[in-house]
Structures are given as structure tokens and as C-alpha cells.
Amino acid sequence: MMSRTRNQKNHGVALIIVLMVIALTTIIATQMSGTLMFQQQRNQNLESNQQAYWYAMGAEALAKSVLYQDFNESKNSTHLGQRWAIGETKFPVELGEISGEISDLQACLNLNALNNEQSPNNNNANSNPNNPNNNQSNSQSNQNNQNSQSNNQNNQNNQVNNQNNGANSRGGKTNGELAKDALKELIISLEVEGIGSFEAESMTDALVDWLDEDNSIVTAGGAEDDDYASKEFPYLAANSKLASVNELRVIEHFTPRVILALKPYVCVLPDSDIHQININTLDAENPKLLQALLGGIDESTAQDVLSDRPEDGFATLAAFSTSPALAGVKNINQLKQQFVIDSDYFQLTTKTSFNGSYFTLNSTFIVKNDELLVINRSIGAH
């Protein structure tokens, strides 16, 4: 009797052990299956994301082709009637979509320009490789390599061209000063609550200090290393060009509301401090930037200037500066030197999706020596 009871207990223990082994095996198998499914999903996501990336690169190649075609058709003028300016374009693809929009980076105020110490005359006469005067000068220079007498004549012609570009810059403002004035007027015109002339000037002074290479404060509203080092989470002033508009977040006096309001009107050109605004690509429905650039003129005057603009843009700067709407604008001879009629910098914002994966690519192009080059890429929304 006792032997039978002992055997039954042994059978019970063995059954429990078998059940435990089966349970452990099931748990391990489930974990392995889950891990395998996770790896498969991860690989699929990586493949989808990679495909979305290559769709974005394809959109970049297409945009480059469109810009190059427009440039070849009109080397001396960039305007909103060209193909690149049609706005956001969407292309459906299998399991996804590609969308892209090209914008002119000279239809916005380059924040890096606040540290530009060149005079406006030099800016317009020399820095734009596609300026008609420059093209003429370059052509003459090629001939001058063969004829020294022609070289002397070309130098005289260049001096005349520089004089004809506008008012003499001696005693006038530099590009940086004009850009600073424009940014101040723009901030005021945005009518952000609690922001007036004093606050706007403090912001622009702090930005100049952030950009310049020294540690000297421009004015009482400026800020340098000592100001930033005394914060709860200390850091130093960059003392170099901005890489993104988002850097305004760490510059003294700038508030989130001001930055958000500024974003449609300002930009950052990579490693460039040029101050050249293309009058032909400014938004006709939003004249605030033009108001600021022209010394804070009233909105109706700025709107009249943009309304008088031909569909294919002003053919020359003279056509712009002699617009009847500008007749009463003070210092127009100096202020007009901020403008050009063609652009060298463009940005493509591409958004792609594929099989549930999303990718955003921002590509910056420059027209240089009759070539279109990609000089910067960034991933994600600005």
C-alpha cells in the first residue's frame, strides 16, 4: 500500500517537471518569435526609410534640373513666373508620396548679413556672379588677357559702373547696418505683444554680438560671453555665422513668439553674409519684408510697389527704383542698393513617405560659375 502511494507521488513530481519544461519551452519560443518579428519589422522599417530617403534624393535631382533649366533660359533675372516657383508639387508613388517645394533664399532677410561690413555698392557690383554688369565685366576681362590696353579701359568702365549703381557709399551705411535696420523694422511691424522699438533694437544688437568675432558689446542691448556664462545653464556666444534660424532661441532677448513670427521672413544662408534681396521674388500678398527694407514705409506703399511689378519681374533695378510708388521714400538711392533682380541661393524642402515611413530633406542650392551646386543638406523640419 505504501509502495503504491510512493509511486503515485513520484509520478506526480515527474508530471510537474514535464509541465514546467513545456511551459519554459513555450516561453522561450514565444520570446524568440517576438524577437524575430521585431527584427523583421525593424528591417522593414529601415528599408522603407531608406526608400523614402532615395525618393527625396530623386526629388532633389528633379529640382536641380528645373532650376538649371530656368537659369539657362534667363541668366539675368529670377522671378515668380518661372517653373521653380509653382509652389508645392506632389507626386504619388506606390505605397507612398513625394512632395517638394522650391523657395528663393534671397526673398528673405539673411540673418548673417547683420555682420556684413561691405558697402551696398560693392555688394551689388561685385558679389553676384550673374549680375549683368558682372557678366559684362567678366567678358571684358577675358578679352583683356590678350590686350593690356583693353584691360586699362575695362578698369575705367568698372569704375563708371560702380558709380552708376547708386549713391556713393562713403558716409552711408554698410550692408550689415542696412540689414540690422531692416530686422528691427520687421520685428516692430510684426506687432508681437510686449515688443516695441526698444526690445527690437536689443534683439538686433544681441544678434550682431553673436555674429561678430570679438567679445565687445555693440551697445547696451548687446550680449557677449559674460551674459551667457552667467545663465543657469551657461554657454558662450558663437562669434560666428548662424547655421539655422533656430539658433535665435539661445540669443539674448529673442522670445519664442518673436522667433515664430519672424520665420516666414528671415533665413540663414550657409556661411554667407550677403545682403541681396530679390525684388522679383518677394511675396506680393505679404509686403512686410519690403516695408522693413525700405525704412518702415506704410503697408499700402509697399503693396503698390509689388502690384506694379510685371509678371516676369522688373527687368532692371532702375525700373524698380523709379516706380511711382517709391517717389516719397526717403534715402531711396541708398536703400535700393539692397535689392537685385536675380537669385543665386535656393532651397528645396522635400517630404516623402513610403510604406508608413516618412522623411524630410532640406537642400540648399547655389548658382556659381554657371553651375548649380548643392551646398547644404539637413534632415527634418526646420
C-alpha positions as CSV (number, residue, x, y, z in Angstrom):
1,M,0.0,0.0,0.0
2,M,2.8,2.4,1.0
3,S,4.7,1.4,-2.2
4,R,1.8,2.3,-4.4
5,T,1.4,5.7,-2.7
6,R,5.1,6.4,-3.1
7,N,4.9,5.6,-6.9
8,Q,1.9,7.9,-7.3
9,K,3.9,10.7,-5.7
10,N,6.8,10.1,-8.0
11,H,4.5,10.2,-11.0
12,G,3.1,13.5,-9.7
13,V,6.5,15.1,-9.4
14,A,7.5,13.9,-12.9
15,L,4.3,15.3,-14.3
16,I,5.0,18.7,-12.7
17,I,8.6,18.7,-14.0
18,V,7.3,17.9,-17.6
19,L,4.7,20.7,-17.3
20,M,7.4,23.1,-16.2
21,V,9.7,22.1,-19.1
22,I,6.8,22.6,-21.5
23,A,6.0,26.0,-20.0
24,L,9.6,27.1,-20.2
25,T,9.9,25.9,-23.7
26,T,6.8,27.8,-24.7
27,I,8.0,31.0,-23.0
28,I,11.4,30.7,-24.8
29,A,9.7,30.0,-28.1
30,T,7.4,33.0,-27.7
31,Q,10.3,35.3,-26.8
32,M,12.3,34.1,-29.8
33,S,9.3,34.5,-32.0
34,G,8.7,38.0,-30.7
35,T,12.4,38.9,-31.2
36,L,12.3,37.6,-34.7
37,M,9.1,39.5,-35.5
38,F,10.7,42.7,-34.0
39,Q,13.9,42.2,-36.1
40,Q,11.8,41.7,-39.3
41,Q,9.7,44.8,-38.6
42,R,12.9,46.8,-37.8
43,N,14.5,45.7,-41.1
44,Q,11.3,46.5,-43.0
45,N,11.2,50.0,-41.3
46,L,14.9,50.6,-42.3
47,E,14.2,49.5,-45.8
48,S,11.1,51.8,-46.0
49,N,13.0,54.7,-44.5
50,Q,15.9,54.1,-47.0
51,Q,13.5,54.1,-49.9
52,A,11.9,57.3,-48.6
53,Y,15.4,58.8,-48.5
54,W,16.2,57.9,-52.1
55,Y,12.8,59.3,-53.1
56,A,13.9,62.6,-51.5
57,M,17.2,62.4,-53.4
58,G,15.3,61.9,-56.6
59,A,13.2,64.9,-55.9
60,E,16.4,66.9,-55.3
61,A,17.8,65.8,-58.7
62,L,14.5,66.9,-60.3
63,A,14.5,70.3,-58.6
64,K,18.1,70.8,-59.7
65,S,17.1,70.1,-63.3
66,V,14.2,72.6,-63.1
67,L,16.4,75.3,-61.6
68,Y,19.1,74.7,-64.1
69,Q,16.6,75.0,-67.0
70,D,15.2,78.2,-65.6
71,F,18.7,79.6,-65.1
72,N,19.8,78.8,-68.7
73,E,16.6,80.4,-70.1
74,S,17.0,83.6,-68.0
75,K,20.5,84.1,-66.5
76,N,20.0,87.7,-65.6
77,S,16.5,87.5,-64.0
78,T,14.8,85.3,-61.4
79,H,11.1,85.8,-60.9
80,L,7.9,84.1,-59.8
81,G,6.8,83.3,-63.3
82,Q,9.4,80.6,-63.7
83,R,8.9,76.9,-63.3
84,W,10.7,76.6,-59.9
85,A,8.1,79.0,-58.3
86,I,4.9,76.9,-58.9
87,G,4.7,76.0,-55.2
88,E,4.4,72.6,-53.6
89,T,4.2,69.8,-56.0
90,K,3.1,66.2,-55.1
91,F,3.9,63.0,-57.0
92,P,2.0,59.8,-55.9
93,V,4.2,56.7,-55.9
94,E,3.5,53.1,-55.0
95,L,2.9,52.8,-51.2
96,G,3.7,56.5,-50.7
97,E,4.1,60.0,-52.0
98,I,6.8,62.6,-52.9
99,S,6.2,66.3,-52.3
100,G,8.6,69.2,-52.8
101,E,8.7,73.0,-52.8
102,I,11.5,75.3,-54.0
103,S,11.9,78.7,-52.3
104,D,14.2,81.6,-53.1
105,L,16.6,82.2,-50.2
106,Q,17.1,85.8,-51.5
107,A,13.4,86.6,-50.9
108,C,14.1,86.6,-47.2
109,L,16.4,88.5,-44.9
110,N,19.7,86.7,-44.3
111,L,20.4,87.0,-40.6
112,N,24.1,86.5,-41.2
113,A,24.1,89.8,-43.2
114,L,24.0,91.8,-40.0
115,N,27.7,91.3,-39.7
116,N,28.5,92.4,-43.3
117,E,30.7,95.4,-43.3
118,Q,30.8,95.9,-47.1
119,S,29.2,98.9,-48.7
120,P,26.0,98.2,-50.7
121,N,27.6,99.5,-53.9
122,N,30.4,96.8,-53.7
123,N,27.8,94.3,-52.9
124,N,25.7,94.8,-56.0
125,A,28.5,95.5,-58.3
126,N,30.8,92.6,-57.5
127,S,29.3,89.8,-55.3
128,N,26.6,88.5,-57.7
129,P,28.2,86.3,-60.4
130,N,25.1,86.5,-62.5
131,N,24.7,90.3,-62.4
132,P,24.6,91.8,-65.9
133,N,27.3,94.3,-65.1
134,N,29.5,91.5,-63.8
135,N,28.9,89.4,-66.9
136,Q,29.9,92.3,-69.0
137,S,33.0,92.9,-66.8
138,N,33.9,89.2,-67.0
139,S,33.6,89.2,-70.7
140,Q,35.8,92.3,-71.0
141,S,38.3,90.7,-68.6
142,N,38.7,87.7,-70.9
143,Q,39.5,90.0,-73.8
144,N,41.9,91.9,-71.6
145,N,44.1,88.9,-71.1
146,Q,45.0,89.3,-74.7
147,N,45.2,93.1,-74.7
148,S,46.7,95.2,-71.9
149,Q,45.3,98.4,-73.3
150,S,41.7,96.9,-73.2
151,N,42.4,96.0,-69.5
152,N,43.0,99.6,-68.6
153,Q,39.9,100.6,-70.4
154,N,37.9,97.9,-68.6
155,N,39.1,99.2,-65.2
156,Q,37.8,102.6,-66.1
157,N,34.5,101.1,-67.2
158,N,34.2,99.2,-63.9
159,Q,34.7,102.4,-62.0
160,V,31.9,104.1,-64.0
161,N,29.6,101.1,-63.4
162,N,30.3,101.2,-59.7
163,Q,29.4,104.9,-59.6
164,N,26.2,104.3,-61.6
165,N,25.0,101.6,-59.3
166,G,23.7,104.1,-56.8
167,A,24.6,106.7,-54.2
168,N,28.2,106.9,-53.1
169,S,28.6,104.7,-50.1
170,R,31.1,107.0,-48.3
171,G,29.3,108.3,-45.3
172,G,26.4,105.8,-45.9
173,K,25.5,102.6,-44.2
174,T,27.1,99.2,-44.7
175,N,25.2,96.1,-45.7
176,G,25.2,95.0,-42.0
177,E,23.7,98.3,-40.8
178,L,21.0,98.2,-43.5
179,A,20.2,94.6,-42.6
180,K,20.1,95.5,-38.9
181,D,17.7,98.4,-39.6
182,A,15.5,96.1,-41.7
183,L,15.4,93.4,-39.0
184,K,14.5,96.0,-36.4
185,E,11.7,97.4,-38.5
186,L,10.5,93.9,-39.3
187,I,10.3,92.9,-35.6
188,I,8.3,96.1,-34.8
189,S,5.9,95.6,-37.7
190,L,5.1,92.1,-36.5
191,E,3.3,93.6,-33.5
192,V,4.2,90.9,-31.1
193,E,2.7,91.6,-27.7
194,G,5.2,93.4,-25.4
195,I,7.7,94.0,-28.2
196,G,8.4,97.6,-29.2
197,S,11.2,99.7,-30.6
198,F,13.5,99.2,-27.6
199,E,13.1,95.4,-27.4
200,A,13.6,95.1,-31.2
201,E,16.8,97.1,-31.1
202,S,18.1,95.0,-28.1
203,M,17.4,91.8,-30.2
204,T,19.3,93.1,-33.2
205,D,22.2,94.3,-31.1
206,A,22.4,90.9,-29.4
207,L,22.4,89.2,-32.8
208,V,25.2,91.4,-34.1
209,D,27.3,90.5,-31.0
210,W,26.5,86.8,-31.5
211,L,27.8,87.0,-35.1
212,D,30.9,89.2,-34.8
213,E,34.3,87.7,-33.9
214,D,35.1,89.9,-30.9
215,N,33.9,89.9,-27.3
216,S,33.0,93.6,-27.2
217,I,29.3,94.5,-26.7
218,V,28.0,96.7,-29.5
219,T,25.5,98.7,-27.4
220,A,23.7,98.4,-24.1
221,G,21.3,96.0,-25.6
222,G,24.1,93.6,-26.8
223,A,25.3,90.4,-25.2
224,E,28.6,88.6,-25.1
225,D,30.2,85.7,-23.2
226,D,29.7,87.2,-19.8
227,D,26.0,87.4,-20.3
228,Y,25.6,83.9,-21.5
229,A,28.1,82.4,-19.0
230,S,26.0,83.8,-16.1
231,K,22.9,81.8,-17.0
232,E,21.6,78.8,-15.1
233,F,22.9,76.6,-17.9
234,P,25.9,78.6,-19.1
235,Y,27.3,78.7,-22.6
236,L,29.3,81.1,-24.8
237,A,28.5,83.4,-27.7
238,A,29.2,81.7,-31.0
239,N,31.0,84.7,-32.5
240,S,30.4,83.2,-35.9
241,K,27.7,82.9,-38.6
242,L,24.4,81.2,-37.8
243,A,23.7,77.8,-39.3
244,S,20.0,77.8,-38.6
245,V,17.2,80.3,-37.8
246,N,16.6,78.1,-34.7
247,E,19.8,79.4,-33.2
248,L,17.8,82.6,-32.3
249,R,16.5,80.6,-29.4
250,V,19.7,80.9,-27.5
251,I,20.4,84.5,-28.3
252,E,19.7,87.1,-25.6
253,H,16.3,89.0,-25.8
254,F,14.7,86.8,-28.5
255,T,11.5,85.3,-27.4
256,P,9.7,82.2,-28.8
257,R,6.8,84.4,-30.1
258,V,9.2,86.7,-31.9
259,I,11.1,83.8,-33.4
260,L,7.9,82.2,-34.6
261,A,6.6,85.5,-36.1
262,L,10.0,86.1,-37.8
263,K,10.4,82.7,-39.5
264,P,8.4,83.5,-42.7
265,Y,10.6,86.5,-43.4
266,V,14.1,85.5,-42.4
267,C,16.6,82.8,-43.4
268,V,20.2,81.8,-43.0
269,L,22.5,81.4,-45.9
270,P,25.2,78.8,-45.2
271,D,28.5,80.5,-44.4
272,S,27.4,83.7,-46.3
273,D,26.7,87.2,-45.1
274,I,25.4,88.6,-48.4
275,H,22.6,91.2,-48.2
276,Q,20.9,91.0,-51.6
277,I,17.1,90.8,-51.7
278,N,15.5,89.8,-55.0
279,I,12.7,92.3,-55.5
280,N,11.2,90.0,-58.2
281,T,10.5,87.1,-55.8
282,L,9.1,88.9,-52.8
283,D,5.6,87.7,-51.9
284,A,3.1,90.1,-53.4
285,E,0.5,89.2,-50.8
286,N,2.7,89.9,-47.8
287,P,4.7,93.1,-48.1
288,K,6.1,93.3,-44.6
289,L,9.7,92.5,-45.5
290,L,9.6,95.1,-48.2
291,Q,8.2,97.6,-45.7
292,A,11.1,96.9,-43.4
293,L,13.8,97.0,-46.1
294,L,12.5,100.4,-47.2
295,G,12.8,102.0,-43.8
296,G,9.4,101.1,-42.4
297,I,7.2,102.6,-45.1
298,D,3.5,102.1,-44.8
299,E,2.0,98.8,-46.0
300,S,0.0,100.4,-48.8
301,T,3.1,101.9,-50.4
302,A,4.9,98.5,-50.3
303,Q,1.9,96.8,-51.7
304,D,1.7,99.3,-54.6
305,V,5.4,98.6,-55.4
306,L,4.7,94.9,-55.6
307,S,1.5,95.4,-57.5
308,D,3.4,97.5,-60.1
309,R,5.8,94.6,-60.6
310,P,5.5,92.9,-64.1
311,E,4.6,89.2,-64.2
312,D,8.1,88.4,-65.3
313,G,9.6,90.8,-62.7
314,F,11.4,94.1,-63.1
315,A,13.9,93.9,-66.0
316,T,16.3,96.2,-64.3
317,L,16.9,97.7,-60.8
318,A,16.2,101.1,-62.4
319,A,12.7,100.0,-63.3
320,F,12.1,99.1,-59.7
321,S,13.7,102.2,-58.2
322,T,11.7,104.6,-60.5
323,S,8.4,103.0,-59.6
324,P,5.9,105.9,-58.9
325,A,5.1,104.3,-55.5
326,L,8.6,104.9,-54.3
327,A,8.6,108.7,-55.1
328,G,8.2,109.7,-51.5
329,V,10.5,107.2,-49.9
330,K,13.5,108.8,-48.1
331,N,17.1,107.7,-48.9
332,I,15.9,105.6,-51.8
333,N,19.2,105.9,-53.5
334,Q,20.9,104.0,-50.6
335,L,18.0,101.7,-49.8
336,K,17.7,100.4,-53.3
337,Q,21.2,99.0,-53.2
338,Q,19.9,96.2,-51.0
339,F,18.0,94.7,-54.0
340,V,18.8,92.6,-57.0
341,I,16.7,91.1,-59.8
342,D,18.2,87.6,-59.9
343,S,19.0,85.0,-57.2
344,D,21.9,82.6,-56.5
345,Y,20.5,80.7,-53.5
346,F,17.5,78.4,-53.4
347,Q,16.1,75.8,-51.0
348,L,14.2,72.7,-51.7
349,T,12.0,71.2,-49.0
350,T,11.1,67.6,-49.8
351,K,8.7,65.4,-47.8
352,T,8.4,61.7,-48.8
353,S,6.5,58.8,-47.4
354,F,6.8,55.1,-48.2
355,N,5.1,52.2,-46.5
356,G,4.5,54.1,-43.3
357,S,8.0,55.7,-43.2
358,Y,8.4,59.5,-43.5
359,F,11.4,61.6,-44.5
360,T,12.0,65.3,-44.8
361,L,15.1,66.7,-46.6
362,N,16.1,70.4,-46.9
363,S,18.6,71.0,-49.8
364,T,20.3,74.4,-50.4
365,F,21.5,75.2,-53.9
366,I,23.8,77.9,-55.2
367,V,24.3,79.1,-58.7
368,K,28.0,79.6,-59.2
369,N,30.0,79.9,-62.4
370,D,27.1,78.8,-64.5
371,E,26.7,75.6,-62.4
372,L,24.1,74.6,-59.9
373,L,25.6,73.1,-56.7
374,V,24.1,71.6,-53.6
375,I,26.0,73.2,-50.7
376,N,24.0,72.1,-47.7
377,R,21.5,69.3,-46.7
378,S,19.6,69.0,-43.4
379,I,17.1,66.3,-42.3
380,G,13.9,67.1,-40.5
381,A,11.6,70.0,-40.4
382,H,13.1,73.5,-39.6
